[in-house]
Amino acid sequence: MKPLPIELREKVVKAYEQGNTSIRKIAARFDVSKSFVERLLKRKQTTGDIQPLRQGGSQKSELNGYSDELVALVEKYPDSTLSQYCEYWGSMYGQWISPSTMCRELKRLGLTQKKRRYSVVKRRQTGCKN
């Protein structure tokens, strides 16, 4: 969603500064949320600016910066599941993470691979063709 135009922001602040109405009425008048008006007025009071702030940006993963450790973990336990990787990580580093976080970080590092199933490995060892 794009930020609201500076002209609208100026009108909201000007309407409030006239002092004869409430925040709720201003929000209804300009068809914006009450929280937007509150945040805008607070920014105007603290910084003196009503320009829109930069939007977006991504959050850093809990595993950001641990790529060498993750590579070593996958090399040590190549056929483990995501849940097992999370358990190993938690026991080694004391940082408990979710399987989805582990999956995203492994994908980011290019460490995804098809895991061998126990039954397939067992069949190869015994020579069964079922």
C-alpha positions in Angstrom: 0.0 0.0 0.0 1.3 3.4 -1.0 1.8 6.1 1.7 -0.9 8.8 1.9 -0.1 12.0 0.0 1.6 14.9 1.8 -1.3 17.2 0.9 -3.7 15.0 2.9 -1.4 14.8 5.8 -1.1 18.6 5.9 -4.9 18.9 5.8 -5.3 16.4 8.7 -2.7 18.3 10.9 -4.2 21.7 10.0 -7.8 20.5 10.9 -6.5 19.2 14.3 -4.6 22.4 15.0 -7.7 24.5 14.6 -8.7 22.8 17.8 -12.5 22.5 17.5 -12.8 18.8 16.7 -11.7 15.3 17.9 -9.3 12.8 16.4 -12.2 10.5 15.6 -14.1 13.2 13.7 -11.0 14.2 11.8 -10.4 10.5 10.8 -14.0 10.2 9.6 -13.9 13.5 7.8 -10.8 12.5 5.8 -11.6 8.8 5.5 -8.5 7.6 7.3 -8.1 5.5 10.4 -8.0 7.0 13.9 -4.6 5.4 14.5 -3.2 7.1 11.4 -4.3 10.5 12.7 -2.8 9.7 16.2 0.5 8.6 14.7 0.7 11.6 12.4 0.1 14.1 15.2 2.6 12.4 17.4 5.3 12.5 14.7 4.5 16.1 14.0 4.9 16.9 17.8 8.1 14.9 18.3 10.0 15.5 15.0 8.1 18.3 13.4 7.9 16.3 10.2 4.9 14.6 8.5 6.6 13.1 5.5 5.9 9.4 5.0 8.6 7.1 6.3 10.3 4.5 4.2 8.2 1.4 3.8 9.1 -2.2 3.6 12.2 -4.0 4.4 12.6 -7.6 5.5 13.2 -9.1 8.9 16.4 -10.9 9.5 16.2 -14.6 10.3 17.2 -16.0 13.6 19.7 -18.0 11.7 21.2 -15.1 9.8 25.0 -15.2 10.1 25.1 -18.9 11.0 25.7 -20.2 7.4 28.9 -22.0 8.2 27.3 -23.8 11.2 24.3 -24.8 9.1 26.5 -26.2 6.3 28.4 -28.2 8.9 25.1 -29.4 10.4 23.8 -30.6 7.1 27.1 -32.3 6.2 27.1 -34.1 9.6 23.5 -35.2 9.3 22.7 -35.4 5.6 19.5 -37.4 5.8 17.8 -35.6 8.7 14.4 -34.0 8.6 13.7 -30.3 9.3 12.5 -31.2 12.8 15.7 -33.2 13.5 17.8 -30.3 12.3 15.9 -28.0 14.7 16.5 -30.4 17.6 20.2 -30.6 16.7 20.4 -26.9 16.5 18.7 -26.4 19.8 20.8 -28.9 21.6 24.1 -27.5 20.2 23.4 -23.8 20.3 20.6 -23.4 22.9 18.5 -21.5 20.3 15.2 -23.3 19.6 13.8 -22.5 16.1 10.8 -23.6 14.1 11.1 -26.0 11.1 9.8 -23.3 8.8 12.6 -21.0 9.8 15.1 -23.8 9.3 13.6 -24.6 5.9 13.8 -21.0 4.7 17.4 -20.6 5.8 18.4 -23.9 4.2 16.8 -22.9 0.9 18.5 -19.5 1.1 21.8 -21.3 1.4 21.0 -23.8 -1.4 21.2 -26.8 1.0 17.9 -28.4 0.0 18.1 -31.9 -1.3 15.9 -35.0 -1.6 16.3 -37.1 1.5 16.7 -40.8 1.3 13.8 -42.7 2.8 14.7 -45.5 5.2 12.7 -48.1 3.3 14.5 -47.3 0.0 17.8 -47.6 1.7 16.8 -50.9 3.3 15.6 -52.3 0.0 18.9 -51.4 -1.7 20.8 -53.1 1.0 18.7 -56.3 0.9 18.2 -56.4 -2.8 14.4 -56.2 -2.8 12.7 -54.7 -5.8 9.3 -53.8 -4.3 
